[in-house]
């Protein structure tokens, strides 16, 4: 018996993370954001974040970096701060089919080559180091 859906439709998985540092300061709640210098989204404000690493497994399969590892690595790369996993609060996550590897382009399931998952985190910053990083807080 032939089944037109018998062919594997497994798509490659990609993860993106975005984190926001916040603290209670002299002006109330302060949030650390950066201004994008390049397209896309030039001049937009954003938290830290980026793409999860993809590794090749023993059987040449793809293995994605853990979402918390990605968040902690990106925070250190972009802010020089070391986050603790137990303080990272996941506040939102969504997986979307995509034709593009690292973009959420909202294509149809049939057109998709990837499943792109974006996860947002909040992180309470209660230290005193690098307090000047919050000079541009809103």
C-alpha positions in Angstrom: 0.0 0.0 0.0 1.5 3.3 -1.1 1.3 6.3 1.3 2.2 9.7 -0.1 3.3 10.7 3.4 5.7 7.8 3.9 8.7 9.9 2.9 10.3 11.4 6.0 9.4 15.0 6.4 11.8 15.7 9.3 13.2 19.2 9.1 16.5 20.5 10.4 16.1 22.2 13.8 17.6 25.6 14.6 17.5 27.5 17.8 17.7 31.3 18.5 17.9 32.8 21.9 17.3 36.4 23.2 18.0 37.5 26.7 17.3 40.6 28.7 19.2 41.7 31.8 17.3 43.8 34.3 17.9 45.2 37.7 16.4 47.5 40.3 18.4 50.7 40.2 18.2 54.3 41.3 15.8 55.1 38.4 13.6 52.1 39.0 13.8 48.9 36.9 16.7 49.2 34.4 17.0 47.0 31.4 20.2 46.4 29.4 19.6 46.7 25.7 22.0 47.3 22.7 21.4 49.2 19.5 21.8 47.2 16.3 24.4 48.8 14.0 23.7 46.7 10.9 20.8 45.5 8.8 18.4 43.8 9.3 16.7 45.8 12.0 19.4 48.6 12.0 18.9 51.0 14.9 16.5 48.7 16.7 17.1 48.0 20.4 17.6 44.4 21.5 18.8 42.2 24.3 21.8 39.9 23.9 21.4 36.6 22.1 22.1 34.7 18.9 22.2 31.4 17.2 22.7 28.0 18.8 25.7 26.0 17.6 25.0 22.9 15.5 27.3 19.9 15.8 27.7 16.7 13.8 27.1 13.5 15.8 28.8 10.2 15.5 26.3 9.0 12.8 26.6 12.4 10.9 23.3 13.5 12.5 22.9 17.1 13.7 23.0 17.9 17.4 21.9 21.3 18.5 23.5 23.2 21.4 21.3 23.3 24.5 19.2 26.5 24.7 20.7 27.4 28.1 24.2 26.9 26.9 23.5 29.1 23.9 22.1 31.9 26.2 25.0 31.8 28.6 27.6 31.7 25.8 26.0 34.6 24.0 25.7 36.7 27.2 29.4 36.2 27.8 30.4 37.0 24.2 28.2 40.1 24.0 28.3 41.5 27.5 31.3 39.8 29.1 29.0 38.7 31.9 28.8 35.1 33.2 25.2 34.1 33.8 24.1 31.3 36.1 21.6 28.8 34.6 19.4 28.6 37.7 18.7 32.4 37.4 17.7 32.2 33.7 14.0 32.5 33.4 12.4 31.3 30.2 9.5 33.5 29.5 8.4 32.6 25.9 9.3 30.1 23.1 7.8 29.5 19.7 8.8 27.1 16.9 8.0 28.2 13.3 8.5 26.4 10.0 11.0 28.3 7.8 12.6 28.2 4.4 15.6 30.1 5.7 18.0 28.6 8.2 18.2 31.3 10.9 15.0 33.3 10.2 11.4 33.0 11.2 9.9 33.6 7.8 6.4 32.0 8.5 6.3 29.8 5.4 3.9 27.0 4.9 4.7 23.5 6.4 5.1 22.1 2.9 7.8 24.7 1.9 9.8 24.6 5.2 13.3 23.2 5.3 13.8 24.2 9.0 12.0 24.5 12.3 13.3 27.6 13.9 12.7 28.0 17.6 13.1 31.4 19.2 13.2 31.4 23.1 13.2 34.6 25.2 14.7 34.8 28.7 14.8 37.3 31.5 17.8 37.4 33.8 17.9 39.4 37.1 21.2 41.2 37.4 21.9 41.9 41.0 25.7 42.4 40.9 27.6 45.6 41.0 30.2 44.8 38.4 29.9 46.6 35.1 27.2 48.9 36.4 28.1 51.4 33.6 26.6 48.9 31.1 23.2 50.2 32.3 23.9 53.8 31.3 21.6 53.5 28.3 18.9 51.6 30.1 15.2 52.5 29.5 
